[in-house]
Amino acid sequence: MTSPTPIHEAVREHYAGRIKNNASCCGPDNCCSTDSNLYPADLLATLPDGESIVSYGCGDPITLASLQPGQTVLDLGSGAGLDCFFAAKQVGESGKVIGVDMTPEMLEQARGSAKRLGLFNVEFREGFIEDLPVDSNSVDVVISNCVINLSPNKSKVFAEAFRVLKPGGKFAVSDIVTDGPLPEAVKQSLSAWAGCVAGAVEASEYIGMMEAVGFTDVSVTPVFFDKETVDSALDDMKLDVKEYPREVVYKAVYSAKITAYKPV
Ligand SMILES: C[S@@+](CC[C@H](N)C(=O)[O-])C[C@H]1O[C@@H](n2cnc3c(N)ncnc32)[C@H](O)[C@@H]1O
């Protein structure tokens, strides 16, 4: 990819603003669930006492990934780095974790936290998930948390994830998908795109794009949001409530656990 699209710019500005204000997407004012709901207590306990959890995710790709010591892990859209830190603990000193993100403010926060946590097996690289700064056939597991829905070119993201995975490698991602069409007012809103809603595609389309680049055994398991979470997310996007029925959004938008493999 040579230059960012207006969607990339809007998304980057949104997340740069969020990290500057240290506001989590997963708080009461945005699209996702609360932090404590996203991860099991035993996983949260692997972070040092008092370490604040900065998550903008919509699920728990770490549990989904079943990481093993020694593996190389790539996090697409690593944000403030939380999933990379969990992964770094699990793969250990013989493993390696790479986080890729396009927002310099996120990278700065993630690199600072990694240093403070004393994690030397994690590296954060600036780049687009549509054009990964990662060698082909070099990664055991690709993880991602609430990011691929934000891309205006999801097929390219899947092709890149497939390229960098080793044969037999695993794709384990939490993301937003839909069941049925979204109201046009939502789809046209850049703030709804940045808030992880407008860019989401139907689960069947998501699976089709993954299979088209070569992934096999694609599995999508839905995790539905409660109404309060969806309401607060849509309120935050400042959409005119009269323009669309919220019931459609409650039913249509959900977080999904997605796994797939690159064939051996
Ligand atoms: C919803 S946040 C999720 C961050 C992190 N995965 C987490 O769970 O906290 C989305 C992140 O993806 C990054 N991002 C979005 N689109 C991207 C793209 N096309 N290329 C690289 N990074 C992207 C944003 O900069 C932001 O840090």
The ligand as an ORCA input file, in Angstrom:
! r2SCAN-3c Opt
* xyz 0 1
  C      -9.809     -1.006     18.343
  S      -8.087     -0.682     18.514
  C      -7.517     -2.272     19.095
  C      -6.145     -2.212     19.714
  C      -5.672     -3.506     20.359
  N      -5.754     -4.614     19.453
  C      -6.454     -3.807     21.621
  O      -7.105     -4.848     21.709
  O      -6.420     -2.986     22.540
  C      -7.549     -0.671     16.820
  C      -6.033     -0.503     16.612
  O      -5.710     -0.912     15.295
  C      -4.925      0.047     14.657
  N      -5.267     -0.023     13.222
  C      -6.490      0.134     12.679
  N      -6.448     -0.039     11.355
  C      -5.154     -0.331     11.048
  C      -4.463     -0.617      9.835
  N      -5.111     -0.629      8.673
  N      -3.128     -0.872      9.894
  C      -2.471     -0.839     11.086
  N      -3.063     -0.568     12.262
  C      -4.392     -0.327     12.244
  C      -5.275      1.369     15.317
  O      -4.209      2.286     15.207
  C      -5.545      0.939     16.751
  O      -4.376      0.967     17.521
*
